[in-house]
Amino acid sequence: MGGAQLGRPGTQANLGTGAPVLPKDLSARSWIVADAESGDVLASHNAHWRLPPASTLKMLFADTLLPKFPRTQKHKVVPSDLAGMGVGSSTVGIKEDETYSVHDLWLGVFLRSGNDAVRVLSAMNGGIDRTVADMNARAEELQALDTYAVSPDGYDEKGQVSSAYDLTLIARSGLQKPDFREYCSTVRAQFPGETKKNRKGRTTRKSFEIQNTNRLLTGDYGLEPYQGIAGVKNGNTTNAGSTFTGVAERNGKVLLVTVMNPEKEEHDRVYKETAKLLDWGFQAAGKVSPVGELVPPRSADTGAQPGANASGEAGGSGDGAAVAGSSGSSKPVAASARTDGSSGAGVALGIAGGVLVLLAAGVFVINRRWPLPELMRRRH
């Protein structure tokens, strides 16, 4: 999927004159660098290897469920909503018998990678089995054919896999949704706490601050926030190791990078390798020939496509006109990172929606660019 070269093992890159060499000390089992707008894959390493995705699978969960519930909808948590969470799951701190808005729950999913928030949203969607089936159907629609979900939160389960190619494809689809863009770029937010009674019998419910676990957004000890970063999702489990998909913009160029399971045991290694690949991608833009492309969704793939290869694989880039929940509006929709400004790590994200595909005479014609005015600006 996406071209024959992407199916080859090892590192794939077509360096042109003046192109920088790839970073020498990459240890990830699989990675990919892609142009988020055109869909061109600039370089890859074992792009289609099927590996455990950890919580990066939550991108598929969000891309599948975000359009189903308005952010203002309320839900009171019952014990069965939280049943079955894996031992050691990351949580945001949801309590039984408390009421949360859908907006609250998505903040818990994206910022704290909360498996408890995933469980509650899954319950609202009809349960875990229904949600996993919806996610697998969505993956097939996106032509993310290396992906098979078993648990909606990415917790290690036998047979649950994805690939660097698929996670990049899924992120690209999700980023076309304004809510997805807002949540994945949010640095910190207030989350509802537990309702308590004071001595006078009055109930109060205070909030507490949560911060995004994406260290390229927030920074960490020995790691600065990456200039221009705007999401999207990180993950870590015993079986998967560290996984990460990030999107960043510099000088009008928007790149997506996915890194899976770095073998070097170093703190924040997955973020450091992602940063190196982003740096390389921005320097290499226009100096390399693509090794493949991110394909469009099946619903948009209705006929001959420009650049389709002899095997019938899609040669066009994927985009979002056929993605559920897309407004189809050509007006810019702003989504801003929430931050108190104290760390200097906030990121503002504004991406214009729009009709990006044209179906005419059975031929799939793609707009090679997302309209992305003022994509990201760092706040201080």
C-alpha positions as CSV (number, residue, x, y, z in Angstrom):
1,M,0.0,0.0,0.0
2,G,1.4,3.4,-1.0
3,G,4.0,2.0,-3.5
4,A,6.3,-0.9,-4.0
5,Q,9.3,0.7,-2.4
6,L,7.5,1.1,0.9
7,G,7.1,-2.7,1.0
8,R,10.9,-3.3,1.0
9,P,12.7,-4.0,4.2
10,G,15.2,-1.6,5.6
11,T,15.7,2.1,5.0
12,Q,14.2,3.6,1.8
13,A,15.3,7.1,0.6
14,N,15.9,8.6,-2.9
15,L,18.4,11.3,-2.1
16,G,18.8,14.0,-4.8
17,T,21.5,16.6,-5.3
18,G,22.2,18.6,-2.1
19,A,20.0,16.3,0.0
20,P,21.2,15.8,3.6
21,V,22.1,12.3,4.7
22,L,19.7,10.5,7.1
23,P,20.5,10.6,10.8
24,K,23.1,8.0,11.6
25,D,22.1,6.9,15.0
26,L,18.4,5.9,14.5
27,S,17.5,2.8,16.5
28,A,13.8,2.5,15.9
29,R,12.5,-0.8,14.4
30,S,10.3,1.2,12.1
31,W,9.8,4.9,11.1
32,I,8.4,7.1,8.4
33,V,8.7,10.7,7.3
34,A,5.9,12.1,5.2
35,D,4.7,15.4,3.8
36,A,1.3,15.9,5.6
37,E,-0.1,18.0,2.7
38,S,0.9,16.2,-0.4
39,G,1.1,12.7,1.1
40,D,4.6,12.1,-0.3
41,V,6.7,9.8,1.8
42,L,10.1,11.3,1.9
43,A,11.9,8.3,3.6
44,S,11.1,5.2,5.6
45,H,12.4,2.3,7.5
46,N,10.4,-0.9,7.5
47,A,7.3,1.2,6.9
48,H,4.9,-1.7,6.8
49,W,6.2,-3.8,9.7
50,R,3.3,-4.8,11.8
51,L,4.2,-3.9,15.4
52,P,2.3,-3.3,18.6
53,P,1.2,0.3,18.6
54,A,0.6,1.1,22.3
55,S,-1.4,4.2,22.9
56,T,-0.8,5.7,19.4
57,L,-3.8,3.4,18.5
58,K,-5.9,6.0,20.4
59,M,-5.5,8.1,17.2
60,L,-7.7,5.6,15.4
61,F,-10.1,5.5,18.4
62,A,-10.4,9.3,18.2
63,D,-10.7,9.4,14.4
64,T,-13.5,6.8,14.7
65,L,-15.5,8.2,17.6
66,L,-15.0,12.0,17.6
67,P,-17.8,12.7,15.1
68,K,-20.3,10.6,17.1
69,F,-20.8,12.8,20.2
70,P,-21.1,16.5,20.6
71,R,-18.5,17.9,23.0
72,T,-21.2,19.3,25.3
73,Q,-22.9,16.0,25.9
74,K,-22.8,14.8,29.5
75,H,-22.4,11.3,30.8
76,K,-22.6,9.9,34.4
77,V,-20.1,7.2,34.9
78,V,-21.3,3.8,36.2
79,P,-19.0,1.0,37.5
80,S,-19.4,-1.1,34.3
81,D,-18.0,1.8,32.2
82,L,-14.6,1.3,33.8
83,A,-14.6,-2.5,34.0
84,G,-11.9,-4.5,32.3
85,M,-9.1,-1.9,32.3
86,G,-5.6,-3.5,32.0
87,V,-3.3,-3.6,35.0
88,G,-1.1,-0.5,35.1
89,S,-3.2,1.4,32.6
90,S,-2.6,5.1,32.3
91,T,-5.6,7.0,33.6
92,V,-6.8,10.6,33.9
93,G,-8.7,10.0,37.2
94,I,-12.3,9.4,36.3
95,K,-14.5,8.5,39.2
96,E,-17.7,6.4,39.4
97,D,-21.0,8.3,39.9
98,E,-19.4,11.5,38.6
99,T,-20.6,13.3,35.4
100,Y,-18.3,14.4,32.7
101,S,-18.7,16.2,29.4
102,V,-17.5,14.6,26.2
103,H,-15.0,17.5,26.0
104,D,-13.6,16.5,29.4
105,L,-13.3,12.8,28.3
106,W,-11.4,13.7,25.1
107,L,-9.0,15.9,27.0
108,G,-8.4,12.8,29.2
109,V,-7.7,10.7,26.2
110,F,-5.3,13.0,24.4
111,L,-3.5,14.7,27.3
112,R,-3.2,11.9,29.8
113,S,-3.7,9.0,27.4
114,G,-6.4,7.9,29.9
115,N,-7.6,4.4,29.4
116,D,-10.4,5.2,31.8
117,A,-11.6,8.0,29.5
118,V,-11.4,5.6,26.5
119,R,-13.5,3.0,28.4
120,V,-16.2,5.6,29.2
121,L,-16.4,6.8,25.6
122,S,-16.5,3.2,24.4
123,A,-19.4,2.5,26.8
124,M,-21.3,5.5,25.3
125,N,-20.6,4.0,21.9
126,G,-22.3,0.6,22.8
127,G,-19.4,-1.1,24.5
128,I,-15.8,-2.3,23.9
129,D,-16.7,-4.9,21.2
130,R,-18.8,-2.5,19.2
131,T,-16.0,0.2,19.5
132,V,-13.2,-2.2,18.4
133,A,-15.3,-3.3,15.4
134,D,-15.9,0.3,14.5
135,M,-12.2,1.0,14.7
136,N,-11.3,-1.9,12.5
137,A,-13.9,-0.8,9.9
138,R,-12.5,2.7,10.0
139,A,-8.9,1.4,9.5
140,E,-10.1,-0.6,6.5
141,E,-11.9,2.5,5.1
142,L,-8.6,4.5,5.5
143,Q,-6.7,1.6,3.8
144,A,-4.7,1.2,7.0
145,L,-4.4,-2.5,6.2
146,D,-1.5,-3.3,8.6
147,T,-3.8,-2.4,11.5
148,Y,-5.9,-4.6,13.6
149,A,-7.4,-3.4,16.9
150,V,-8.2,-5.7,19.8
151,S,-8.5,-3.1,22.6
152,P,-9.6,0.5,22.0
153,D,-7.0,2.1,24.2
154,G,-3.9,0.4,22.8
155,Y,-3.2,-1.8,25.8
156,D,-1.2,-4.8,24.9
157,E,-3.4,-7.6,23.5
158,K,-2.5,-10.6,21.4
159,G,-2.8,-9.9,17.7
160,Q,-3.1,-6.1,18.1
161,V,-0.8,-4.4,15.5
162,S,-0.3,-1.4,13.3
163,S,2.6,0.0,11.3
164,A,4.5,3.3,11.0
165,Y,2.8,3.7,7.6
166,D,-0.7,3.1,9.0
167,L,-0.3,5.3,12.1
168,T,0.8,8.2,9.8
169,L,-2.2,7.6,7.6
170,I,-4.5,7.6,10.6
171,A,-3.0,10.7,12.1
172,R,-3.4,12.5,8.7
173,S,-7.0,11.6,8.7
174,G,-7.6,12.7,12.3
175,L,-5.8,16.0,11.8
176,Q,-8.5,17.0,9.4
177,K,-11.0,17.1,12.2
178,P,-11.0,20.5,14.1
179,D,-11.6,18.8,17.5
180,F,-8.8,16.3,16.9
181,R,-6.4,19.1,16.1
182,E,-7.4,21.0,19.2
183,Y,-7.1,18.1,21.6
184,C,-3.8,16.8,20.3
185,S,-2.2,20.3,20.4
186,T,-3.4,21.1,23.9
187,V,-0.5,21.4,26.3
188,R,-2.5,21.6,29.6
189,A,-6.1,21.9,30.8
190,Q,-8.3,21.7,33.8
191,F,-10.1,18.4,34.5
192,P,-13.1,17.9,36.8
193,G,-12.2,16.3,40.2
194,E,-14.3,14.4,42.7
195,T,-17.5,15.9,44.2
196,K,-17.1,16.3,48.0
197,K,-19.3,17.6,50.8
198,N,-18.0,20.2,53.3
199,R,-18.9,20.3,57.0
200,K,-22.0,22.3,56.2
201,G,-23.3,19.6,53.8
202,R,-22.7,21.6,50.7
203,T,-21.2,19.9,47.7
204,T,-18.2,21.2,45.9
205,R,-16.3,19.9,42.9
206,K,-12.9,21.3,42.2
207,S,-10.8,20.8,39.0
208,F,-7.1,19.8,38.8
209,E,-4.6,20.4,36.0
210,I,-3.6,17.8,33.5
211,Q,-0.6,18.1,31.1
212,N,0.0,16.5,27.8
213,T,2.4,13.5,28.0
214,N,3.7,14.3,24.5
215,R,7.2,15.5,25.4
216,L,7.8,17.3,22.1
217,L,4.9,19.6,23.1
218,T,5.7,20.1,26.7
219,G,9.5,19.5,26.9
220,D,11.2,17.4,29.5
221,Y,14.4,17.2,31.5
222,G,17.1,17.5,28.8
223,L,14.6,17.9,26.0
224,E,13.3,21.2,24.7
225,P,9.8,21.5,23.1
226,Y,10.2,21.0,19.3
227,Q,9.8,24.2,17.3
228,G,6.5,24.1,15.4
229,I,5.2,20.8,17.0
230,A,1.4,20.4,17.2
231,G,0.7,16.8,18.3
232,V,-0.2,14.1,17.8
233,K,0.1,11.0,20.1
234,N,2.6,9.0,22.1
235,G,2.5,5.5,23.6
236,N,4.4,3.1,25.7
237,T,3.8,-0.5,26.8
238,T,5.9,-3.4,27.8
239,N,5.3,-5.2,24.5
240,A,5.3,-2.2,22.1
241,G,8.1,-0.2,23.7
242,S,7.8,3.5,22.9
243,T,5.8,4.7,19.9
244,F,5.1,8.2,18.7
245,T,3.5,10.1,15.8
246,G,4.2,13.8,15.5
247,V,3.2,16.6,13.2
248,A,5.2,19.9,12.9
249,E,5.4,22.9,10.6
250,R,8.3,25.1,9.5
251,N,8.4,27.7,6.8
252,G,5.1,26.5,5.3
253,K,6.1,22.9,5.2
254,V,4.1,20.4,7.3
255,L,5.6,17.0,8.1
256,L,4.3,13.8,9.8
257,V,6.8,11.5,11.4
258,T,6.1,8.1,13.1
259,V,8.7,6.3,15.2
260,M,8.1,2.8,16.6
261,N,10.1,1.0,19.3
262,P,13.6,2.6,19.5
263,E,16.0,-0.1,20.6
264,K,18.4,2.3,22.4
265,E,17.3,2.5,26.1
266,E,17.6,6.2,26.7
267,H,15.1,8.5,28.3
268,D,12.8,10.2,25.8
269,R,14.6,8.3,23.0
270,V,11.4,8.1,20.8
271,Y,11.1,11.9,20.9
272,K,14.7,12.5,20.2
273,E,14.6,10.2,17.1
274,T,11.4,11.9,16.0
275,A,13.0,15.3,16.3
276,K,16.0,14.2,14.2
277,L,13.8,12.9,11.5
278,L,11.7,16.0,11.5
279,D,14.9,18.1,11.2
280,W,16.0,15.9,8.3
281,G,12.7,16.1,6.6
282,F,12.6,19.9,6.7
283,Q,16.1,20.1,5.3
284,A,15.4,17.4,2.6
285,A,12.1,18.9,1.3
286,G,12.5,19.4,-2.4
287,K,15.8,17.5,-2.6
288,V,14.5,14.0,-2.5
289,S,12.2,11.9,-4.7
290,P,9.3,10.2,-2.8
291,V,9.6,6.6,-1.9
292,G,5.8,6.2,-1.8
293,E,2.6,8.0,-0.9
294,L,-0.1,8.1,1.8
295,V,-3.1,6.7,0.0
296,P,-6.7,8.1,0.1
297,P,-9.6,6.5,1.8
298,R,-11.5,3.8,0.1
299,S,-14.7,5.9,-0.3
300,A,-12.7,8.4,-2.3
301,D,-10.9,5.8,-4.3
302,T,-13.6,5.3,-6.9
303,G,-11.7,5.2,-10.1
304,A,-8.4,5.7,-11.9
305,Q,-6.0,7.8,-9.9
306,P,-3.1,10.0,-11.1
307,G,0.1,8.1,-10.5
308,A,-1.5,4.7,-9.8
309,N,1.0,2.0,-10.4
310,A,0.5,-1.1,-12.4
311,S,-0.7,-3.2,-9.5
312,G,-3.6,-0.7,-9.0
313,E,-2.2,0.7,-5.8
314,A,-3.2,4.3,-5.1
315,G,-0.7,6.9,-6.3
316,G,-2.6,9.9,-5.1
317,S,-2.2,11.4,-1.7
318,G,-4.8,10.8,1.0
319,D,-6.9,13.7,2.4
320,G,-10.0,14.3,4.2
321,A,-13.0,15.1,2.0
322,A,-14.3,11.6,2.6
323,V,-13.6,11.5,6.3
324,A,-16.5,11.2,8.6
325,G,-17.1,14.4,10.5
326,S,-15.5,16.7,7.9
327,S,-17.5,19.8,7.5
328,G,-16.6,20.4,3.9
329,S,-16.4,24.1,4.6
330,S,-13.8,26.2,3.0
331,K,-13.7,28.6,6.0
332,P,-10.7,28.4,8.3
333,V,-11.4,26.7,11.6
334,A,-9.0,27.7,14.4
335,A,-8.0,25.3,17.2
336,S,-5.7,26.7,19.9
337,A,-3.6,25.0,22.4
338,R,-4.7,25.5,26.0
339,T,-1.8,26.8,28.1
340,D,-1.2,29.0,31.1
341,G,1.9,30.3,29.3
342,S,4.2,29.5,32.2
343,S,6.4,27.1,30.4
344,G,6.7,28.7,27.0
345,A,5.8,25.4,25.5
346,G,2.3,26.2,24.2
347,V,1.5,25.7,20.5
348,A,-1.3,27.4,18.6
349,L,-2.8,25.4,15.8
350,G,-5.1,26.8,13.0
351,I,-5.9,24.6,10.1
352,A,-8.5,25.5,7.4
353,G,-11.0,22.9,6.5
354,G,-12.0,22.4,2.9
355,V,-13.1,20.2,0.1
356,L,-9.9,18.5,-0.9
357,V,-11.1,15.9,-3.4
358,L,-13.1,16.1,-6.6
359,L,-14.9,13.2,-8.1
360,A,-15.5,13.8,-11.8
361,A,-16.2,11.3,-14.5
362,G,-15.2,8.4,-12.2
363,V,-11.7,9.8,-11.8
364,F,-10.2,10.6,-8.4
365,V,-8.5,14.0,-8.6
366,I,-6.7,15.3,-5.5
367,N,-5.8,18.7,-4.3
368,R,-2.1,18.4,-3.5
369,R,-2.2,20.8,-0.6
370,W,-4.2,21.3,2.5
371,P,-4.9,25.0,2.9
372,L,-3.0,25.7,6.1
373,P,-2.7,29.5,6.7
374,E,-0.8,30.3,10.0
375,L,-0.6,26.6,10.8
376,M,1.2,27.0,14.1
377,R,2.6,29.9,16.1
378,R,4.5,29.4,19.4
379,R,3.1,31.3,22.3
380,H,5.4,32.7,25.1
